[in-house]
Each structure stands twice: as C-alpha cells, then as structure tokens.
Amino acid sequence: MHAINRIRLANGLNSLRAHALLNQAAQNHVNDLIANGIYGHYGSDGSNLRTRISRTGYPSLWVSENWVTAQNVEGAMNWWMNDWIHRVNILDASWDEVGVGVGQVSNGWWIFVTDFA
C-alpha cells in the first residue's frame, strides 16, 4: 500500500486508506491462488472480484483489482506501472480505499493482490 501511495502522491493524487474488508478479500484471493496453484483474477471456485468483495460485506461493488507475481514489491510495482490497465487502476482518482494481499509461492516469488474501491 505504501508503494502505491508514493506513486499516487507523486502524481498529485490522494493517498488510499486501507480497509479491513478489502484487505480480507485480497488476502483470501492470494491464499486461494496459492492453495490451488492457480493465477489470475478468478478464484478456484470461479469467483470474480465482485463476488469476493461481496462475501466480505464491503458496502460497494465499484471495485477493481491488480494482481501479479514478482520477486518483491519493487518488481510488482514496476510491472503494474508498465502495464496500461494496471497503471490506470493505481492512478484512478476515484479510488479512496485499498486492500492488499501478499503470499509467497513455492518458487520463492510472491503473489501481490490489490483491491481498489
């Protein structure tokens, strides 16, 4: 979250606030991806972001998600900022809150998930 906020502030945008339910949704997705050896925006049960957010009780479904596998936070941020749609998510002025999930996979790399609202 700090790396995202540094980039947002450098671009004249507001800092995002962490939200416990968004953190829960992001971390649950990371845990599911790792446990089932899958990667992507869909869970092992076929759930999409809105379904996962709804399950937590978060009050809005106006949400978006970034995910990536990387060796570290810097690698994740570099990949996101060099990919148009992920960059748009990070720099979207309409977001106020964020949830972050992180977990290490068997090859030593990390899965990073950010849920924006």
Phi and psi in degrees as GROMACS dihedral restraints (atoms count N, CA, C in turn):
[ dihedral_restraints ]
;  ai    aj    ak    al  type     phi  dphi    fc
    3     4     5     6     1   -63.3    20    10
    4     5     6     7     1   -40.3    20    10
    6     7     8     9     1   -64.7    20    10
    7     8     9    10     1   -39.9    20    10
    9    10    11    12     1   -64.0    20    10
   10    11    12    13     1   -45.6    20    10
   12    13    14    15     1   -65.7    20    10
   13    14    15    16     1   -34.8    20    10
   15    16    17    18     1   -59.9    20    10
   16    17    18    19     1   -43.9    20    10
   18    19    20    21     1   -67.3    20    10
   19    20    21    22     1   -42.4    20    10
   21    22    23    24     1   -62.3    20    10
   22    23    24    25     1   -46.1    20    10
   24    25    26    27     1   -62.8    20    10
   25    26    27    28     1   -39.4    20    10
   27    28    29    30     1   -64.5    20    10
   28    29    30    31     1   -20.1    20    10
   30    31    32    33     1  -105.0    20    10
   31    32    33    34     1    17.6    20    10
   33    34    35    36     1    74.5    20    10
   34    35    36    37     1    20.7    20    10
   36    37    38    39     1  -105.3    20    10
   37    38    39    40     1   164.2    20    10
   39    40    41    42     1   -70.1    20    10
   40    41    42    43     1   153.4    20    10
   42    43    44    45     1   -73.4    20    10
   43    44    45    46     1   147.3    20    10
   45    46    47    48     1   -89.6    20    10
   46    47    48    49     1   143.8    20    10
   48    49    50    51     1   -94.5    20    10
   49    50    51    52     1   139.4    20    10
   51    52    53    54     1   -70.7    20    10
   52    53    54    55     1   140.6    20    10
   54    55    56    57     1  -125.7    20    10
   55    56    57    58     1   129.4    20    10
   57    58    59    60     1   -57.7    20    10
   58    59    60    61     1   -39.8    20    10
   60    61    62    63     1   -72.2    20    10
   61    62    63    64     1   -34.3    20    10
   63    64    65    66     1   -69.6    20    10
   64    65    66    67     1   -38.5    20    10
   66    67    68    69     1   -59.3    20    10
   67    68    69    70     1   -43.2    20    10
   69    70    71    72     1   -61.6    20    10
   70    71    72    73     1   -46.5    20    10
   72    73    74    75     1   -62.3    20    10
   73    74    75    76     1   -44.3    20    10
   75    76    77    78     1   -65.3    20    10
   76    77    78    79     1   -44.9    20    10
   78    79    80    81     1   -68.7    20    10
   79    80    81    82     1   -38.8    20    10
   81    82    83    84     1   -59.9    20    10
   82    83    84    85     1   -39.5    20    10
   84    85    86    87     1   -66.7    20    10
   85    86    87    88     1   -44.2    20    10
   87    88    89    90     1   -57.4    20    10
   88    89    90    91     1   -48.3    20    10
   90    91    92    93     1   -59.6    20    10
   91    92    93    94     1   -41.1    20    10
   93    94    95    96     1   -65.3    20    10
   94    95    96    97     1   -44.9    20    10
   96    97    98    99     1   -59.4    20    10
   97    98    99   100     1   -46.0    20    10
   99   100   101   102     1   -66.7    20    10
  100   101   102   103     1   -46.8    20    10
  102   103   104   105     1   -61.7    20    10
  103   104   105   106     1   -30.3    20    10
  105   106   107   108     1  -108.8    20    10
  106   107   108   109     1     3.2    20    10
  108   109   110   111     1    61.9    20    10
  109   110   111   112     1    36.1    20    10
  111   112   113   114     1  -120.0    20    10
  112   113   114   115     1   164.4    20    10
  114   115   116   117     1  -137.6    20    10
  115   116   117   118     1   140.7    20    10
  117   118   119   120     1   140.6    20    10
  118   119   120   121     1  -171.6    20    10
  120   121   122   123     1   -88.3    20    10
  121   122   123   124     1    -7.8    20    10
  123   124   125   126     1  -106.7    20    10
  124   125   126   127     1   139.4    20    10
  126   127   128   129     1   -77.8    20    10
  127   128   129   130     1   172.5    20    10
  129   130   131   132     1   -63.4    20    10
  130   131   132   133     1   -22.2    20    10
  132   133   134   135     1   -94.5    20    10
  133   134   135   136     1     8.9    20    10
  135   136   137   138     1    85.8    20    10
  136   137   138   139     1     1.6    20    10
  138   139   140   141     1   -65.8    20    10
  139   140   141   142     1   142.5    20    10
  141   142   143   144     1  -101.7    20    10
  142   143   144   145     1   179.3    20    10
  144   145   146   147     1   -56.8    20    10
  145   146   147   148     1   -48.0    20    10
  147   148   149   150     1   -60.8    20    10
  148   149   150   151     1   -39.0    20    10
  150   151   152   153     1   -63.3    20    10
  151   152   153   154     1   -45.7    20    10
  153   154   155   156     1   -65.1    20    10
  154   155   156   157     1   -38.6    20    10
  156   157   158   159     1   -65.8    20    10
  157   158   159   160     1   -44.9    20    10
  159   160   161   162     1   -59.1    20    10
  160   161   162   163     1   -39.1    20    10
  162   163   164   165     1   -60.8    20    10
  163   164   165   166     1   -27.5    20    10
  165   166   167   168     1   -81.1    20    10
  166   167   168   169     1   -18.1    20    10
  168   169   170   171     1    91.2    20    10
  169   170   171   172     1     6.6    20    10
  171   172   173   174     1   -59.9    20    10
  172   173   174   175     1   137.0    20    10
  174   175   176   177     1   -76.8    20    10
  175   176   177   178     1    -4.5    20    10
  177   178   179   180     1  -129.4    20    10
  178   179   180   181     1   145.5    20    10
  180   181   182   183     1  -109.5    20    10
  181   182   183   184     1    10.9    20    10
  183   184   185   186     1   -84.0    20    10
  184   185   186   187     1    86.7    20    10
  186   187   188   189     1  -139.1    20    10
  187   188   189   190     1   163.3    20    10
  189   190   191   192     1  -149.0    20    10
  190   191   192   193     1   164.1    20    10
  192   193   194   195     1  -140.3    20    10
  193   194   195   196     1   141.2    20    10
  195   196   197   198     1  -114.9    20    10
  196   197   198   199     1   143.4    20    10
  198   199   200   201     1  -144.5    20    10
  199   200   201   202     1   153.6    20    10
  201   202   203   204     1  -164.4    20    10
  202   203   204   205     1   154.8    20    10
  204   205   206   207     1  -104.5    20    10
  205   206   207   208     1   135.6    20    10
  207   208   209   210     1  -156.1    20    10
  208   209   210   211     1   165.8    20    10
  210   211   212   213     1   -78.5    20    10
  211   212   213   214     1   -21.4    20    10
  213   214   215   216     1  -164.9    20    10
  214   215   216   217     1   176.5    20    10
  216   217   218   219     1   -60.4    20    10
  217   218   219   220     1   -42.9    20    10
  219   220   221   222     1   -58.6    20    10
  220   221   222   223     1   -43.1    20    10
  222   223   224   225     1   -63.9    20    10
  223   224   225   226     1   -40.4    20    10
  225   226   227   228     1   -62.6    20    10
  226   227   228   229     1   -47.1    20    10
  228   229   230   231     1   -65.4    20    10
  229   230   231   232     1   -40.3    20    10
  231   232   233   234     1   -60.9    20    10
  232   233   234   235     1   -44.2    20    10
  234   235   236   237     1   -63.7    20    10
  235   236   237   238     1   -48.7    20    10
  237   238   239   240     1   -60.7    20    10
  238   239   240   241     1   -43.2    20    10
  240   241   242   243     1   -73.0    20    10
  241   242   243   244     1   -18.3    20    10
  243   244   245   246     1   -97.6    20    10
  244   245   246   247     1     3.8    20    10
  246   247   248   249     1  -116.0    20    10
  247   248   249   250     1   121.2    20    10
  249   250   251   252     1   -50.6    20    10
  250   251   252   253     1   -54.2    20    10
  252   253   254   255     1   -67.3    20    10
  253   254   255   256     1   -35.0    20    10
  255   256   257   258     1   -72.0    20    10
  256   257   258   259     1   -36.7    20    10
  258   259   260   261     1   -62.4    20    10
  259   260   261   262     1   -42.8    20    10
  261   262   263   264     1   -57.4    20    10
  262   263   264   265     1   -43.9    20    10
  264   265   266   267     1   -59.3    20    10
  265   266   267   268     1   -46.4    20    10
  267   268   269   270     1   -64.6    20    10
  268   269   270   271     1   -36.4    20    10
  270   271   272   273     1  -100.7    20    10
  271   272   273   274     1    14.4    20    10
  273   274   275   276     1   -74.5    20    10
  274   275   276   277     1   116.8    20    10
  276   277   278   279     1   -69.4    20    10
  277   278   279   280     1   -13.8    20    10
  279   280   281   282     1   -81.4    20    10
  280   281   282   283     1   -14.3    20    10
  282   283   284   285     1   -77.7    20    10
  283   284   285   286     1   141.5    20    10
  285   286   287   288     1  -119.8    20    10
  286   287   288   289     1   -25.1    20    10
  288   289   290   291     1  -131.4    20    10
  289   290   291   292     1   158.6    20    10
  291   292   293   294     1  -147.8    20    10
  292   293   294   295     1   150.9    20    10
  294   295   296   297     1  -125.7    20    10
  295   296   297   298     1   144.5    20    10
  297   298   299   300     1  -127.9    20    10
  298   299   300   301     1   136.5    20    10
  300   301   302   303     1  -128.4    20    10
  301   302   303   304     1   141.9    20    10
  303   304   305   306     1  -143.0    20    10
  304   305   306   307     1   140.0    20    10
  306   307   308   309     1  -159.1    20    10
  307   308   309   310     1   149.3    20    10
  309   310   311   312     1   -93.5    20    10
  310   311   312   313     1   136.1    20    10
  312   313   314   315     1   -97.1    20    10
  313   314   315   316     1   172.3    20    10
  315   316   317   318     1   -62.2    20    10
  316   317   318   319     1   -26.0    20    10
  318   319   320   321     1   -84.0    20    10
  319   320   321   322     1     4.8    20    10
  321   322   323   324     1    91.3    20    10
  322   323   324   325     1   -10.1    20    10
  324   325   326   327     1   -78.1    20    10
  325   326   327   328     1   175.0    20    10
  327   328   329   330     1  -122.7    20    10
  328   329   330   331     1   147.9    20    10
  330   331   332   333     1  -101.9    20    10
  331   332   333   334     1   129.1    20    10
  333   334   335   336     1  -116.7    20    10
  334   335   336   337     1   129.6    20    10
  336   337   338   339     1  -126.6    20    10
  337   338   339   340     1   131.8    20    10
  339   340   341   342     1  -124.8    20    10
  340   341   342   343     1   128.7    20    10
  342   343   344   345     1  -110.2    20    10
  343   344   345   346     1   120.2    20    10
  345   346   347   348     1  -102.8    20    10
  346   347   348   349     1   142.3    20    10
